[in-house]
Structures are given as structure tokens and as C-alpha cells.
Amino acid sequence: MSISRIIANITQYISEAAMRIFGPNDDSYPTIGVQPFKGEPYDKRKDDNN
């Protein structure tokens, strides 16, 4: 009885993971479009790590 329960639990665990991986996305990110760049371009002369 316990072996069949273990196999059932393993099967359920794997099938739930597969459904989560291959299922539709449930992300609720807002549609915001392209964001402008707000930063300084890289300048090797101003790099502090040299």
C-alpha cells in the first residue's frame, strides 16, 4: 500500500511540474512598452576599477 502511495505522489509531483512548465503563463506584468535609457554611457576613462 505504501509503495503505491509513494509512486502516486511521485507521479503527481512530476505531472504538476510539467503542467507548470508547459502551461500558459500566469504572469501579470503590465504592458508598459519600451523604456527610455536613463543612465550614463560607459566611459573607460571614468571607470573606477582601473
Backbone as XML, in Angstrom:
<?xml version="1.0"?>
<chain id="A" units="angstrom">
  <residue number="1" name="MET">
    <atom name="N" x="0.815" y="-1.188" z="0.000"/>
    <atom name="CA" x="0.000" y="0.000" z="0.000"/>
    <atom name="C" x="0.861" y="1.255" z="0.000"/>
  </residue>
  <residue number="2" name="SER">
    <atom name="N" x="1.913" y="1.266" z="0.788"/>
    <atom name="CA" x="2.735" y="2.468" z="0.864"/>
    <atom name="C" x="3.567" y="2.667" z="-0.406"/>
  </residue>
  <residue number="3" name="ILE">
    <atom name="N" x="3.953" y="1.582" z="-1.058"/>
    <atom name="CA" x="4.725" y="1.716" z="-2.302"/>
    <atom name="C" x="3.861" y="2.353" z="-3.380"/>
  </residue>
  <residue number="4" name="SER">
    <atom name="N" x="2.614" y="1.929" z="-3.481"/>
    <atom name="CA" x="1.732" y="2.527" z="-4.489"/>
    <atom name="C" x="1.444" y="3.994" z="-4.155"/>
  </residue>
  <residue number="5" name="ARG">
    <atom name="N" x="1.371" y="4.337" z="-2.886"/>
    <atom name="CA" x="1.161" y="5.731" z="-2.489"/>
    <atom name="C" x="2.391" y="6.573" z="-2.837"/>
  </residue>
  <residue number="6" name="ILE">
    <atom name="N" x="3.577" y="6.030" z="-2.638"/>
    <atom name="CA" x="4.818" y="6.740" z="-2.979"/>
    <atom name="C" x="4.890" y="6.977" z="-4.481"/>
  </residue>
  <residue number="7" name="ILE">
    <atom name="N" x="4.570" y="5.952" z="-5.262"/>
    <atom name="CA" x="4.592" y="6.094" z="-6.726"/>
    <atom name="C" x="3.548" y="7.114" z="-7.175"/>
  </residue>
  <residue number="8" name="ALA">
    <atom name="N" x="2.377" y="7.108" z="-6.551"/>
    <atom name="CA" x="1.344" y="8.087" z="-6.895"/>
    <atom name="C" x="1.800" y="9.503" z="-6.558"/>
  </residue>
  <residue number="9" name="ASN">
    <atom name="N" x="2.448" y="9.679" z="-5.427"/>
    <atom name="CA" x="2.950" y="11.004" z="-5.043"/>
    <atom name="C" x="4.032" y="11.489" z="-5.996"/>
  </residue>
  <residue number="10" name="ILE">
    <atom name="N" x="4.923" y="10.601" z="-6.401"/>
    <atom name="CA" x="5.984" y="10.966" z="-7.348"/>
    <atom name="C" x="5.385" y="11.344" z="-8.696"/>
  </residue>
  <residue number="11" name="THR">
    <atom name="N" x="4.425" y="10.554" z="-9.151"/>
    <atom name="CA" x="3.764" y="10.847" z="-10.426"/>
    <atom name="C" x="3.046" y="12.185" z="-10.367"/>
  </residue>
  <residue number="12" name="GLN">
    <atom name="N" x="2.358" y="12.461" z="-9.280"/>
    <atom name="CA" x="1.662" y="13.738" z="-9.132"/>
    <atom name="C" x="2.649" y="14.895" z="-9.105"/>
  </residue>
  <residue number="13" name="TYR">
    <atom name="N" x="3.757" y="14.735" z="-8.407"/>
    <atom name="CA" x="4.772" y="15.780" z="-8.312"/>
    <atom name="C" x="5.334" y="16.112" z="-9.695"/>
  </residue>
  <residue number="14" name="ILE">
    <atom name="N" x="5.660" y="15.085" z="-10.469"/>
    <atom name="CA" x="6.240" y="15.299" z="-11.800"/>
    <atom name="C" x="5.214" y="15.889" z="-12.751"/>
  </residue>
  <residue number="15" name="SER">
    <atom name="N" x="3.975" y="15.405" z="-12.702"/>
    <atom name="CA" x="2.959" y="15.931" z="-13.613"/>
    <atom name="C" x="2.600" y="17.379" z="-13.290"/>
  </residue>
  <residue number="16" name="GLU">
    <atom name="N" x="2.565" y="17.741" z="-12.008"/>
    <atom name="CA" x="2.298" y="19.141" z="-11.654"/>
    <atom name="C" x="3.427" y="20.048" z="-12.119"/>
  </residue>
  <residue number="17" name="ALA">
    <atom name="N" x="4.664" y="19.572" z="-12.027"/>
    <atom name="CA" x="5.798" y="20.371" z="-12.506"/>
    <atom name="C" x="5.721" y="20.543" z="-14.019"/>
  </residue>
  <residue number="18" name="ALA">
    <atom name="N" x="5.374" y="19.486" z="-14.738"/>
    <atom name="CA" x="5.261" y="19.576" z="-16.197"/>
    <atom name="C" x="4.129" y="20.519" z="-16.599"/>
  </residue>
  <residue number="19" name="MET">
    <atom name="N" x="3.018" y="20.474" z="-15.889"/>
    <atom name="CA" x="1.920" y="21.386" z="-16.200"/>
    <atom name="C" x="2.323" y="22.831" z="-15.938"/>
  </residue>
  <residue number="20" name="ARG">
    <atom name="N" x="3.101" y="23.064" z="-14.903"/>
    <atom name="CA" x="3.544" y="24.431" z="-14.606"/>
    <atom name="C" x="4.535" y="24.926" z="-15.656"/>
  </residue>
  <residue number="21" name="ILE">
    <atom name="N" x="5.424" y="24.045" z="-16.103"/>
    <atom name="CA" x="6.422" y="24.450" z="-17.100"/>
    <atom name="C" x="5.779" y="24.704" z="-18.453"/>
  </residue>
  <residue number="22" name="PHE">
    <atom name="N" x="4.922" y="23.799" z="-18.896"/>
    <atom name="CA" x="4.384" y="23.868" z="-20.248"/>
    <atom name="C" x="2.997" y="24.494" z="-20.322"/>
  </residue>
  <residue number="23" name="GLY">
    <atom name="N" x="2.447" y="24.914" z="-19.207"/>
    <atom name="CA" x="1.131" y="25.535" z="-19.193"/>
    <atom name="C" x="1.206" y="27.003" z="-19.591"/>
  </residue>
  <residue number="24" name="PRO">
    <atom name="N" x="0.056" y="27.654" z="-19.697"/>
    <atom name="CA" x="0.050" y="29.081" z="-20.053"/>
    <atom name="C" x="0.658" y="29.920" z="-18.926"/>
  </residue>
  <residue number="25" name="ASN">
    <atom name="N" x="1.201" y="31.049" z="-19.317"/>
    <atom name="CA" x="1.814" y="31.946" z="-18.335"/>
    <atom name="C" x="0.750" y="32.556" z="-17.441"/>
  </residue>
  <residue number="26" name="ASP">
    <atom name="N" x="1.061" y="32.687" z="-16.175"/>
    <atom name="CA" x="0.161" y="33.359" z="-15.249"/>
    <atom name="C" x="0.804" y="34.635" z="-14.715"/>
  </residue>
  <residue number="27" name="ASP">
    <atom name="N" x="1.746" y="35.168" z="-15.485"/>
    <atom name="CA" x="2.402" y="36.412" z="-15.093"/>
    <atom name="C" x="1.443" y="37.574" z="-15.330"/>
  </residue>
  <residue number="28" name="SER">
    <atom name="N" x="1.456" y="38.529" z="-14.465"/>
    <atom name="CA" x="0.585" y="39.694" z="-14.625"/>
    <atom name="C" x="1.427" y="40.965" z="-14.719"/>
  </residue>
  <residue number="29" name="TYR">
    <atom name="N" x="2.382" y="40.945" z="-15.639"/>
    <atom name="CA" x="3.217" y="42.120" z="-15.844"/>
    <atom name="C" x="2.426" y="43.170" z="-16.622"/>
  </residue>
  <residue number="30" name="PRO">
    <atom name="N" x="2.566" y="44.450" z="-16.274"/>
    <atom name="CA" x="1.849" y="45.480" z="-17.036"/>
    <atom name="C" x="2.476" y="45.684" z="-18.406"/>
  </residue>
  <residue number="31" name="THR">
    <atom name="N" x="1.662" y="46.031" z="-19.371"/>
    <atom name="CA" x="2.147" y="46.333" z="-20.707"/>
    <atom name="C" x="2.592" y="47.789" z="-20.707"/>
  </residue>
  <residue number="32" name="ILE">
    <atom name="N" x="3.896" y="48.008" z="-20.623"/>
    <atom name="CA" x="4.390" y="49.368" z="-20.463"/>
    <atom name="C" x="5.164" y="49.866" z="-21.668"/>
  </residue>
  <residue number="33" name="GLY">
    <atom name="N" x="5.551" y="48.992" z="-22.566"/>
    <atom name="CA" x="6.274" y="49.422" z="-23.751"/>
    <atom name="C" x="7.758" y="49.604" z="-23.480"/>
  </residue>
  <residue number="34" name="VAL">
    <atom name="N" x="8.414" y="50.254" z="-24.416"/>
    <atom name="CA" x="9.852" y="50.464" z="-24.348"/>
    <atom name="C" x="10.162" y="51.591" z="-23.368"/>
  </residue>
  <residue number="35" name="GLN">
    <atom name="N" x="11.152" y="51.366" z="-22.510"/>
    <atom name="CA" x="11.544" y="52.377" z="-21.543"/>
    <atom name="C" x="12.782" y="53.121" z="-22.059"/>
  </residue>
  <residue number="36" name="PRO">
    <atom name="N" x="12.803" y="54.425" z="-21.922"/>
    <atom name="CA" x="13.990" y="55.175" z="-22.359"/>
    <atom name="C" x="15.172" y="54.904" z="-21.432"/>
  </residue>
  <residue number="37" name="PHE">
    <atom name="N" x="16.356" y="55.025" z="-21.980"/>
    <atom name="CA" x="17.572" y="54.812" z="-21.211"/>
    <atom name="C" x="17.852" y="56.037" z="-20.366"/>
  </residue>
  <residue number="38" name="LYS">
    <atom name="N" x="17.976" y="55.845" z="-19.056"/>
    <atom name="CA" x="18.279" y="56.954" z="-18.152"/>
    <atom name="C" x="19.567" y="56.617" z="-17.417"/>
  </residue>
  <residue number="39" name="GLY">
    <atom name="N" x="20.672" y="56.805" z="-18.073"/>
    <atom name="CA" x="21.931" y="56.494" z="-17.436"/>
    <atom name="C" x="23.080" y="57.128" z="-18.185"/>
  </residue>
  <residue number="40" name="GLU">
    <atom name="N" x="24.234" y="56.911" z="-17.686"/>
    <atom name="CA" x="25.434" y="57.449" z="-18.301"/>
    <atom name="C" x="26.057" y="56.382" z="-19.199"/>
  </residue>
  <residue number="41" name="PRO">
    <atom name="N" x="26.450" y="56.738" z="-20.412"/>
    <atom name="CA" x="27.157" y="55.770" z="-21.250"/>
    <atom name="C" x="28.513" y="55.423" z="-20.624"/>
  </residue>
  <residue number="42" name="TYR">
    <atom name="N" x="28.977" y="54.218" z="-20.896"/>
    <atom name="CA" x="30.242" y="53.762" z="-20.328"/>
    <atom name="C" x="31.394" y="54.575" z="-20.885"/>
  </residue>
  <residue number="43" name="ASP">
    <atom name="N" x="32.254" y="55.046" z="-20.000"/>
    <atom name="CA" x="33.455" y="55.772" z="-20.398"/>
    <atom name="C" x="34.623" y="55.139" z="-19.639"/>
  </residue>
  <residue number="44" name="LYS">
    <atom name="N" x="35.535" y="54.543" z="-20.387"/>
    <atom name="CA" x="36.648" y="53.832" z="-19.761"/>
    <atom name="C" x="37.534" y="54.759" z="-18.933"/>
  </residue>
  <residue number="45" name="ARG">
    <atom name="N" x="37.634" y="56.014" z="-19.328"/>
    <atom name="CA" x="38.467" y="56.963" z="-18.575"/>
    <atom name="C" x="37.884" y="57.253" z="-17.190"/>
  </residue>
  <residue number="46" name="LYS">
    <atom name="N" x="36.572" y="57.125" z="-17.035"/>
    <atom name="CA" x="35.935" y="57.393" z="-15.747"/>
    <atom name="C" x="35.713" y="56.136" z="-14.922"/>
  </residue>
  <residue number="47" name="ASP">
    <atom name="N" x="36.158" y="54.991" z="-15.400"/>
    <atom name="CA" x="35.951" y="53.727" z="-14.705"/>
    <atom name="C" x="36.779" y="53.703" z="-13.431"/>
  </residue>
  <residue number="48" name="ASP">
    <atom name="N" x="36.149" y="53.370" z="-12.300"/>
    <atom name="CA" x="36.839" y="53.355" z="-11.010"/>
    <atom name="C" x="37.605" y="52.064" z="-10.758"/>
  </residue>
  <residue number="49" name="ASN">
    <atom name="N" x="37.404" y="51.066" z="-11.570"/>
    <atom name="CA" x="38.020" y="49.757" z="-11.342"/>
    <atom name="C" x="39.401" y="49.612" z="-11.989"/>
  </residue>
  <residue number="50" name="ASN">
    <atom name="N" x="39.981" y="50.657" z="-12.492"/>
    <atom name="CA" x="41.312" y="50.558" z="-13.118"/>
    <atom name="C" x="42.406" y="50.773" z="-12.127"/>
  </residue>
</chain>
